[in-house]
């Protein structure tokens, strides 16, 4: 899970730099395309106008799907931890969330404002906890959501971050990607 933290910190740095130079708002559109992690244990769907609309980080670990839009103004990271691998880390969603917040997300989220929020999740998700996130750095703002989910077989961390105006313009599409999560 420490590798997941490195990916998230790198993504946040890219988003902050992008927010400084971003002109206008990126609008996500196109036909739904399916993206899955390298281990092929889960997938999500996102609109894509062409093959290059979303970049998949090929350096992500097998259990992580790390996607960025072509302008690097949106980043989506999903991590799956099978329960049979989590037995010494977590026994339920609360302990998984606590572990993730301390061991993988603390550096990233410690500088962000967090606010509990409600979201829709796929039917196979048995329990969820979601928080909207905001990071203000001078004139630049990054918005997003972090969602912890539990299914019968796995725990998931679903993190979306985007430059503020881009997040606002695409919030429905980005939250729909959470609903598209499928276990394979």
C-alpha positions as CSV (number, residue, x, y, z in Angstrom):
1,X,0.0,0.0,0.0
2,X,3.0,2.3,0.4
3,X,3.4,2.3,-3.4
4,X,-0.2,3.5,-3.7
5,X,0.8,6.5,-1.5
6,X,3.7,7.4,-3.9
7,X,1.3,7.3,-6.9
8,X,-1.2,9.6,-5.1
9,X,1.4,12.1,-4.1
10,X,2.8,12.2,-7.6
11,X,-0.8,12.6,-9.0
12,X,-1.5,15.5,-6.6
13,X,1.7,17.2,-7.7
14,X,0.7,16.9,-11.3
15,X,-2.7,18.3,-10.6
16,X,-1.3,21.3,-8.7
17,X,1.0,22.1,-11.6
18,X,-1.8,21.6,-14.1
19,X,-4.0,23.9,-12.1
20,X,-1.4,26.6,-12.4
21,X,-1.2,26.4,-16.2
22,X,-4.6,25.1,-17.1
23,X,-6.6,27.3,-19.4
24,X,-10.3,26.7,-19.4
25,X,-12.1,23.6,-18.2
26,X,-11.6,20.1,-19.4
27,X,-14.9,18.4,-20.2
28,X,-15.0,14.6,-20.2
29,X,-17.2,13.2,-23.0
30,X,-17.4,10.4,-25.5
31,X,-18.3,6.7,-25.6
32,X,-18.0,4.6,-22.4
33,X,-14.7,2.7,-22.3
34,X,-13.7,0.1,-19.8
35,X,-10.4,0.3,-17.8
36,X,-9.1,-2.4,-15.5
37,X,-6.2,-2.9,-13.1
38,X,-3.2,-5.0,-14.3
39,X,-4.4,-8.0,-12.3
40,X,-7.8,-7.8,-14.0
41,X,-9.7,-8.0,-10.6
42,X,-11.9,-4.9,-11.2
43,X,-12.8,-2.4,-13.8
44,X,-14.4,1.0,-14.2
45,X,-16.0,2.8,-17.1
46,X,-15.3,6.4,-18.2
47,X,-16.3,8.4,-21.3
48,X,-13.5,8.6,-23.8
49,X,-13.5,10.5,-27.1
50,X,-10.5,8.6,-28.4
51,X,-7.8,6.1,-27.3
52,X,-5.7,8.9,-25.7
53,X,-8.5,10.5,-23.6
54,X,-7.3,8.6,-20.5
55,X,-3.7,7.6,-19.7
56,X,-3.2,4.5,-17.7
57,X,-0.2,4.5,-15.4
58,X,1.6,1.3,-16.4
59,X,3.9,1.6,-13.4
60,X,1.0,1.2,-10.9
61,X,1.0,-2.0,-8.9
62,X,-1.3,-4.9,-10.0
63,X,-3.9,-4.0,-7.5
64,X,-4.1,-0.3,-8.5
65,X,-5.8,1.4,-11.5
66,X,-4.3,4.9,-11.9
67,X,-5.9,7.0,-14.7
68,X,-5.3,10.6,-15.7
69,X,-7.1,12.6,-18.5
70,X,-5.0,13.7,-21.4
71,X,-4.5,17.2,-19.9
72,X,-3.5,15.9,-16.4
73,X,-6.3,17.9,-14.8
74,X,-8.2,14.8,-13.5
75,X,-6.7,11.8,-11.7
76,X,-8.6,8.7,-10.6
77,X,-7.0,6.0,-8.5
78,X,-8.6,2.8,-7.4
79,X,-7.0,0.2,-5.2
80,X,-8.4,-3.2,-4.4
81,X,-7.3,-5.2,-1.4
82,X,-8.8,-8.8,-1.3
83,X,-10.0,-9.7,2.2
84,X,-7.9,-12.8,2.2
85,X,-4.8,-10.6,1.9
86,X,-6.1,-8.1,4.5
87,X,-6.6,-10.4,7.4
88,X,-3.8,-8.9,9.5
89,X,-4.6,-5.3,8.4
90,X,-8.4,-5.1,8.5
91,X,-11.3,-7.1,9.8
92,X,-14.0,-4.6,8.6
93,X,-14.4,-1.4,6.6
94,X,-13.7,0.8,9.6
95,X,-10.4,-0.9,10.3
96,X,-9.5,-0.9,6.6
97,X,-10.2,2.9,6.4
98,X,-8.2,3.6,9.5
99,X,-5.3,1.6,8.1
100,X,-5.5,3.3,4.7
101,X,-5.8,6.8,6.2
102,X,-2.7,6.3,8.4
103,X,-0.5,4.2,6.1
104,X,-1.3,5.4,2.6
105,X,-3.3,8.6,2.6
106,X,-2.0,10.5,5.6
107,X,0.6,12.6,3.7
108,X,-1.8,13.4,1.0
109,X,-5.0,14.1,2.9
110,X,-3.4,15.8,5.9
111,X,-3.2,19.1,4.0
112,X,-6.8,18.7,2.6
113,X,-10.1,19.7,4.0
114,X,-12.3,16.6,4.4
115,X,-16.1,16.6,4.6
116,X,-18.3,13.5,5.1
117,X,-20.6,13.0,2.1
118,X,-23.0,10.4,0.8
119,X,-22.7,8.8,-2.6
120,X,-24.2,6.0,-4.6
121,X,-22.2,2.8,-4.9
122,X,-22.6,-0.4,-7.0
123,X,-25.0,-3.0,-5.6
124,X,-22.2,-5.5,-4.7
125,X,-20.8,-2.9,-2.2
126,X,-22.0,-3.8,1.3
127,X,-20.6,-0.8,3.2
128,X,-19.1,2.6,2.2
129,X,-17.7,5.7,3.7
130,X,-17.0,8.8,1.5
131,X,-15.5,12.2,2.1
132,X,-15.2,15.1,-0.3
133,X,-11.7,16.6,-0.4
134,X,-10.4,20.1,-1.1
135,X,-6.9,21.5,-1.3
136,X,-6.3,25.2,-1.6
137,X,-2.8,26.3,-2.5
138,X,-2.8,30.0,-3.1
139,X,-4.9,30.7,-6.2
140,X,-5.0,27.0,-7.1
141,X,-7.6,24.5,-5.8
142,X,-7.9,20.7,-6.2
143,X,-11.2,19.0,-5.5
144,X,-12.3,15.5,-5.3
145,X,-13.6,12.6,-3.3
146,X,-12.2,9.6,-1.4
147,X,-14.4,6.6,-1.0
148,X,-13.7,3.5,1.1
149,X,-15.9,0.5,0.1
150,X,-16.3,-3.1,1.2
151,X,-17.7,-6.0,-0.8
152,X,-18.0,-9.6,0.2
153,X,-14.5,-10.3,-1.2
154,X,-12.5,-7.0,-1.1
155,X,-11.9,-3.5,0.2
156,X,-11.6,-0.6,-2.2
157,X,-10.2,2.9,-2.0
158,X,-11.5,5.1,-4.8
159,X,-9.8,8.5,-5.1
160,X,-10.8,11.2,-7.6
161,X,-8.9,14.5,-7.7
162,X,-9.3,17.3,-10.3
163,X,-8.5,20.9,-10.8
164,X,-11.5,22.7,-9.2
165,X,-13.4,24.0,-12.3
166,X,-12.7,20.7,-14.1
167,X,-14.0,18.7,-11.1
168,X,-17.2,20.9,-11.0
169,X,-17.8,20.5,-14.7
170,X,-17.4,16.7,-14.6
171,X,-18.6,15.8,-11.1
172,X,-21.6,13.7,-12.4
173,X,-19.4,11.8,-14.8
174,X,-16.6,11.2,-12.2
175,X,-19.1,10.0,-9.6
176,X,-20.7,7.7,-12.2
177,X,-17.4,6.0,-12.6
178,X,-17.7,4.9,-9.0
179,X,-21.1,3.3,-9.9
180,X,-19.4,1.5,-12.8
181,X,-17.0,-0.3,-10.6
182,X,-17.2,-4.1,-11.3
183,X,-15.4,-7.0,-9.7
184,X,-14.0,-9.3,-12.4
